[in-house]
Structure formats: C-alpha cells, structure tokens
Amino acid sequence: MPGGTPARARDVARIGRTPLVPVRLRVAGRWREVGLKLEQFNPGGSVKDRTAYALVADMEDRGLLGPGRTVVESTSGNLGAALAYVCRSRGYPFVAVVDPMTSRRNLDEMAALAATVERVDVPDAHGGYLRARLRRVRELLASDPSCVWPDQYRNPANPRVHREQTGPEILRHGSGRPDAVFVAVSTGGTLAGVAQYLRRAAPECRVVAVDVRGYVALGGHGPDAEVVAACQLLREETGVGVGGSSGAVLAAAARYLTERPEAERVVCLCADGADRYEDTLYSGAWLREHGLATGTTGAAAARAEAAGLAFDAVALV
C-alpha cells in the first residue's frame, strides 16, 4: 500500500489501536478527506477482535469463564474467527454455531484455530438462520454444563469496548474532527458504542448507520454492483484493500458528501480487509456467477467516475 501501514499485529494484547489512514475522495469536482479506520490490522483481521476480547474478558471478570469451561457462540461472520483466535490464546475450547451463509474463509480460519463448528442448515420460520443458530446454542448449553455463552447480541461488553476504545481512537488519530462517521450495522454493538462516545465527545459529528444486510457478497441476496465498484476503485487508485461491508460504507460516504457540499472530512470504519474477499468481491469468476460480471461492476464504476467520484492516495505518501 502506498506509504505503508503497520503490519497486522499477531499478539492478542495488540488488539485495537488500528491505523486511521487518510485518502482523498473527489466528489462533484471537489476533493474531500476520507479517513479509513482499518480494522484489518487487528491480530485476527477484523473489528470483531475487539468484540471477542471484550466478551471473553467480561465473562472472566464475572467468574463465568475459567479452566474447564467452553465458549459457545452463534455467528455467521467475522466474530467466529475472532472468538476462535481469542479463545485459543486464553486456553478455552470454542464452539461456533454457524449457518450456510458463513464464508469459507471464516470456516477455514476457525478450523485452523482448533474451533469446533456446528452448522445449522434449516432456516427458521422467518426464512433466516439467526433463531435457528440461537436454538442450537441453547441446546448445547442445556446438554453440557461446562459451556458458557457470551451472548454478543445482549452483552453490554459488546458496545462498551467500542465506546471506550474504538470511538476515542477515531477522534484521537485523525487530522481533525470529522463531520460524519460511517459504521456498518452488524449486531449493533460497534455502531452503538461508537455513537454513544461521539454523542458525548463530539456532538456536532453525525454518526451514519449503513445497513449492509442483503448484499450477495455479505451473505445476502441483493445487488452489489455499487459495493464492488467502491472496493475495486479504492484498491486500484490507492492500493488500500477493504472488505465488503466497507464498500457499502464508502458508497454511503460518497452519497453523503455529494449531498452535503459543506462537509470536508468523514471517517469510514472499515470492518475488515480485502484478504477475506479475494474469492468473492475481487474474483471475476465469483462476480460472473452472481450476476455481477465485469461489465455490471464496470458500469457502476463508470457511473461513479462520470459523477466525478475518484480516490487519490496523495495523502498516504
């Protein structure tokens, strides 16, 4: 990457303190600054490292987790790999309850970290897998008293770590207070924690929630051309590779800046990196298979460029 950024940390104690890398984004003929908070430089490669460590530490602090206990959690994304990493570093077995939407990359990472993977294949009555995964978690808890459940969905340690760490880092590491911060909606913990901090520390800063549910590249069924184009344009023009949800966040930031010419600087929380998507977002074969052939993505990129949108890596040099 131009200018260089820190290599990914490998020690669990190095979770957090990820770089905030500035790039320039031209929107409607004007250059604005976009700060990329690159969570891929966490030891396990995603923002979920923060959540995983916070959940495990919280259970230890409350006396719920110790020698002889096994961590069980429902996950369809990066949290599974992050918990596998943290649990292995702390000496706990980990059981991930996943579904067919879980990426091969995350499954491989969990297997490499000695996690046990339980997959549910039958969706719930609403057509999704969340309730089915949670039902399996409860079955495992009932059948084995050594199992403990962090419950990422309701555990206050999830938003707290982002209120106490991620939010402050966004203000501390940038070149000035941003007009807006863009965060993808996942289980809500990252968004909630960052928003809670910024409402108090920088009330003038707008926090924008970006709903990434439904995108094919993120396990859904909706159109992704705009997301793919944002990811590919960023990597081609700056050398910075980000993951699928970050493409949605970048696209949302570009729309925001187009509609608000007074805004000068925004921050995008980039949950993970391109390495997790080389066989999807950055694969021509996968794009063709999912109706996102080069022509479709190229058309989205052409529309963006025709609208005057372009990235520039000058700020990185």
C-alpha positions in Angstrom: 0.0 0.0 0.0 1.4 3.4 -0.9 3.2 5.0 2.1 2.9 1.8 4.1 0.8 1.0 7.1 1.6 -1.2 10.2 1.7 -4.9 9.6 -1.1 -6.8 11.1 -0.5 -7.4 14.8 -0.3 -11.0 15.9 -0.4 -10.7 19.7 -3.9 -10.7 21.3 -2.6 -7.9 23.5 -2.3 -5.7 20.4 -6.0 -5.6 19.7 -7.1 -2.1 18.9 -5.0 1.0 18.1 -5.6 0.3 14.4 -4.4 2.9 11.9 -6.7 5.7 10.6 -5.4 6.2 7.1 -6.5 9.3 5.1 -7.3 9.2 1.4 -8.8 11.9 -0.7 -12.2 11.4 -2.4 -13.2 13.6 -5.3 -17.0 14.2 -5.2 -18.7 16.6 -7.6 -15.4 18.2 -8.6 -14.1 18.8 -5.1 -11.6 16.8 -3.1 -12.6 15.8 0.5 -10.8 13.8 3.1 -12.0 10.3 4.0 -10.3 8.7 7.0 -10.2 4.9 6.7 -10.2 3.2 10.1 -8.6 0.0 9.0 -9.7 -2.7 11.4 -8.0 -5.4 9.3 -4.8 -4.6 11.2 -6.2 -6.2 14.4 -4.4 -9.5 15.1 -7.4 -11.6 13.8 -8.0 -9.3 10.9 -11.3 -7.6 11.8 -13.1 -5.2 14.1 -14.7 -8.3 15.7 -11.4 -8.9 17.5 -12.3 -6.0 19.8 -15.7 -7.5 20.5 -14.4 -11.1 21.0 -11.7 -10.0 23.5 -14.3 -7.8 25.4 -16.8 -10.7 25.6 -14.2 -13.2 26.9 -12.7 -10.7 29.4 -16.2 -9.8 30.6 -17.1 -13.5 31.3 -13.7 -14.0 33.1 -14.3 -10.9 35.2 -17.7 -12.1 36.3 -16.4 -15.6 37.2 -18.3 -17.3 34.4 -15.3 -18.4 32.4 -12.2 -20.2 33.6 -10.4 -23.6 33.3 -12.6 -26.4 32.2 -15.2 -24.1 30.5 -16.1 -24.0 26.8 -17.2 -20.9 25.0 -20.2 -21.3 22.6 -21.5 -18.5 20.3 -23.8 -18.0 17.4 -22.0 -16.4 14.4 -22.3 -16.0 10.7 -19.4 -13.7 10.1 -16.1 -12.5 11.5 -16.9 -12.9 15.2 -16.5 -16.6 14.9 -12.9 -16.3 13.7 -12.2 -13.6 16.2 -13.5 -15.7 19.1 -11.6 -18.7 17.9 -8.4 -16.6 18.0 -9.1 -15.1 21.4 -10.2 -18.4 23.0 -7.2 -20.2 21.7 -4.9 -17.5 23.1 -6.7 -17.8 26.5 -6.8 -21.6 26.5 -10.6 -22.2 26.1 -12.2 -24.5 23.7 -14.6 -22.7 21.4 -17.8 -24.0 19.6 -19.1 -21.8 16.8 -22.7 -22.3 15.7 -22.8 -21.2 12.0 -25.1 -21.4 9.0 -24.7 -21.8 5.2 -24.1 -18.1 4.8 -20.8 -18.3 6.7 -17.9 -17.8 4.3 -15.4 -20.5 3.5 -12.6 -18.1 4.7 -14.1 -17.8 8.2 -14.7 -21.5 8.4 -11.1 -22.3 7.4 -9.8 -19.7 10.0 -11.9 -21.3 12.8 -10.7 -24.8 11.8 -7.1 -23.6 11.8 -7.6 -22.3 15.3 -9.0 -25.6 16.6 -12.6 -24.4 16.9 -15.5 -26.8 16.7 -18.0 -25.8 14.1 -21.7 -26.7 14.5 -23.7 -25.8 11.4 -27.5 -25.4 11.2 -28.9 -26.0 7.7 -32.6 -25.5 8.3 -33.8 -21.8 8.4 -36.3 -20.6 11.0 -39.9 -19.8 10.3 -38.9 -16.4 9.1 -36.6 -17.8 6.5 -33.4 -16.7 8.3 -30.9 -18.6 10.3 -30.4 -16.4 13.4 -33.1 -18.0 15.5 -32.0 -21.5 14.3 -28.5 -20.8 15.5 -29.6 -19.5 18.8 -31.8 -22.5 19.3 -28.8 -24.7 18.7 -26.7 -22.6 21.2 -29.3 -23.2 23.9 -29.4 -26.9 23.1 -25.6 -27.1 23.6 -25.8 -25.1 26.9 -28.5 -27.5 28.2 -26.6 -30.6 27.3 -23.2 -29.5 28.6 -22.9 -27.5 31.9 -19.3 -26.6 31.1 -20.5 -24.5 28.1 -20.9 -20.7 28.5 -22.5 -18.3 26.1 -21.1 -14.7 25.8 -24.4 -13.6 24.0 -22.9 -11.0 21.7 -26.4 -9.7 21.0 -27.3 -8.6 24.5 -24.0 -8.4 26.4 -23.2 -4.8 27.3 -19.5 -5.6 26.9 -20.0 -5.5 23.2 -20.9 -1.8 22.8 -18.8 -0.8 25.8 -15.5 -1.8 24.1 -16.3 0.4 21.2 -17.5 3.3 23.4 -14.2 3.1 25.4 -11.8 2.2 22.6 -12.9 2.5 19.0 -14.8 5.8 19.4 -11.9 7.6 21.2 -9.4 6.3 18.6 -11.4 7.8 15.8 -11.1 11.3 17.3 -7.5 10.8 18.6 -5.9 9.5 15.4 -7.4 11.8 12.8 -6.3 15.1 11.4 -9.3 16.9 12.8 -12.8 16.2 14.0 -14.9 14.6 11.2 -18.2 15.9 10.0 -19.6 12.4 10.0 -18.6 8.8 10.8 -19.9 5.8 8.8 -20.3 2.4 10.5 -21.9 -0.7 9.1 -24.8 -2.2 11.0 -24.0 -5.8 12.2 -25.2 -7.0 15.6 -25.2 -3.3 16.5 -22.5 -3.3 19.2 -19.9 -1.4 17.2 -22.4 1.2 15.9 -24.0 1.6 19.4 -20.7 2.0 21.2 -19.1 4.5 18.7 -22.3 6.5 18.6 -22.5 6.7 22.4 -19.0 8.0 22.6 -19.3 10.5 19.8 -22.6 11.9 21.0 -20.8 12.9 24.2 -17.3 13.8 22.9 -18.2 15.4 19.6 -22.0 16.1 19.4 -21.5 18.0 16.2 -20.3 14.8 14.4 -23.0 12.8 12.7 -22.9 9.0 13.1 -24.4 7.3 10.0 -25.5 3.7 10.2 -25.0 1.8 7.0 -27.3 -1.2 6.5 -25.3 -3.9 4.7 -27.9 -6.7 5.0 -28.9 -8.3 1.8 -25.7 -7.8 -0.2 -24.7 -11.0 -2.1 -21.0 -10.6 -1.1 -22.0 -10.3 2.5 -24.2 -13.4 2.6 -27.5 -11.9 1.3 -29.3 -11.8 -2.0 -29.4 -8.1 -3.1 -27.5 -6.1 -5.7 -23.8 -5.4 -5.0 -22.5 -3.5 -8.1 -22.1 -0.3 -6.2 -20.3 -2.1 -3.3 -18.0 -4.0 -5.6 -17.2 -0.8 -7.6 -16.3 1.1 -4.4 -14.0 -1.6 -3.2 -12.3 -2.1 -6.6 -11.9 1.7 -7.2 -10.3 2.2 -3.8 -7.8 -0.6 -4.3 -7.0 0.3 -7.9 -6.5 4.0 -7.1 -4.9 3.9 -3.6 -3.7 0.4 -3.1 -5.9 0.0 0.0 -7.9 -3.2 0.0 -11.1 -3.4 2.2 -13.9 -5.9 2.7 -17.5 -5.9 1.5 -19.2 -4.0 4.3 -16.5 -1.3 3.8 -17.5 -0.9 0.2 -21.1 -0.2 1.3 -19.8 2.2 3.9 -17.6 4.0 1.3 -20.6 4.2 -1.1 -22.7 5.7 1.6 -20.0 8.3 2.4 -19.7 9.3 -1.2 -23.5 9.9 -1.4 -23.4 11.9 1.9 -20.6 14.1 0.6 -22.4 14.6 -2.7 -25.5 15.8 -0.9 -23.6 18.0 1.6 -21.0 20.2 -0.1 -20.2 21.8 3.2 -18.8 18.6 4.7 -15.0 18.4 4.4 -13.9 15.3 6.3 -15.6 12.0 7.1 -14.4 8.7 8.7 -15.3 5.2 7.4 -15.0 2.3 9.9 -13.6 -0.5 7.7 -14.5 -3.7 9.5 -12.1 -6.0 7.6 -9.8 -6.2 4.7 -9.7 -7.5 1.1 -7.9 -10.7 2.1 -11.2 -12.2 3.2 -12.9 -11.4 -0.1 -10.3 -12.4 -2.7 -12.6 -15.3 -3.8 -15.7 -13.2 -3.9 -15.6 -9.4 -4.3 -12.2 -9.5 -6.1 -12.8 -12.7 -8.1 -14.0 -12.4 -11.7 -15.4 -15.9 -11.6 -17.5 -15.3 -8.5 -18.8 -12.0 -9.8 -19.9 -13.6 -13.0 -21.6 -16.5 -11.1 -23.6 -14.0 -9.1 -24.6 -11.8 -11.9 -22.0 -9.1 -11.2 -19.9 -9.6 -14.2 -17.1 -7.1 -15.0 -19.5 -5.2 -17.3 -22.0 -4.7 -14.5 -19.4 -3.6 -12.0 -17.7 -1.6 -14.6 -20.9 0.2 -15.4 -21.3 1.1 -11.7 -17.7 2.3 -11.6 -18.3 4.3 -14.8 -21.3 6.0 -13.3 -19.3 6.9 -10.3 -16.5 8.3 -12.4 -19.0 10.2 -14.6 -20.4 11.7 -11.4 -16.9 13.0 -10.6 -16.1 10.4 -8.0 -12.4 9.3 -7.6 -10.0 8.3 -4.9 -6.5 9.6 -4.6 -3.6 8.3 -2.5 -1.6 11.5 -2.3 -2.4 11.8 1.4 -0.7 8.4 2.0 2.6 9.3 0.5 
